[in-house]
């Protein structure tokens, strides 16, 4: 079986290695010149100098080095980079299996081909075809499109500077979008702190409510949100910004330091305490209005539950991450392990939905005897809407964070920043 790429036709057995070399070359340009297996491979055509055109990256070796293996390649990469590289390799192999070359060309269409990043289907002459940018590219904008032009003579368009087949990936990596997201997240977090601190100070300064259960719960409730916002500011300013301005191999995420992982765990922990304190707030208000039996005999029980409860799922999560997904400061979505944290948060929200429903029922029963039916429903509706952000019900829509390479990842980050901080402003 013959396989086609932007350079030539290859037998399938050789193509599998060659396409992986292309993936490594294009994905990690900053590493190729320091890679020992590329520099000294016995069968490599590399002659001791890098051939480089002005304004262009160095050209690839003409053959695959003898020691180009998964082990030698992944030794030069982080675990996340190795996974991205292997994903690219798999996509290249699937491309050949999908579009084996017949051995002869046609002037009616351009042949299916692998260009080093993506697989392109055969295209009629004179047509421009599009596809989503590959998600294994660093800082890729998941919903952006790449395109490739098929000339009228049945060949893919070539760049006149290099005389090589060319694909437009210029819209795939848009650092300015991630910078704008960083600005939005920092602005929202700082604004939250600016709004929360006066409320917290006012709550602590209020002598009438200071010793009451409601005032104590409110103080802890606000404190958890202040800590969460502070942790997010530190994370965004120290780690997220670092990822945008440094080369990939020099970032804190790449180095995967203990302090980086600890900071990330603090952001997850304080976010978890938000849900636990929302549950405590909902339970307290429910008991206050409905007069249901109390779950806690004292506020101390709530304090231990809300601050100490998240430690258990966070501890289990840390162990599982360390054993099975210890890379990239633990930011990358760990699949099912994420539900170790999501599950208790969802339980807190589910309980608050029950509390809110019970409160709505109580409001309707009490208001009906004092006003007309329409007015009762309106007043109950206003009371319910007021309690929704307090109980955190709207957070059920953003509790699950998609993987960074998902097409909805950036949209999620924008929406999550707005929803979370709009909740703070309504408190």
MOBEL-V510286 format. One line per field, one symbol per residue. psi: psi as a letter, one per 20 degrees, with the letter a starting at -180 (. if undefined). Layout:
psi = ???
This chain:
psi = ppqpaigaqqqgghhggghhhgggghhlhihhijohhhhjphjqjpjiqpppqpjqrqqqqirpqhknrgghgihiqrhgggggghggghhgghghhhmqpiiqrqiiqpqqqpjhgrppqqqqqjqpqqrqqpijppkqohjqqqrpporijkqqqqphhikqqpqojhihonhhghhhgggggggggghgghhgghggghghiohhigiqgghgggghghhhhghggghhggghhhggghhhiqqhijrhgghlrhhghggghhhhghhhhggghhgggggghghhghlrqphphrhhhgggghhhgihghhggggghghhilmrlkjhppkchhhihhhghghgghghhggghgggggggghhhhiirrgghghgghgggghhighhikhiihijhporqhjqhjgggggggggggghhgghi.
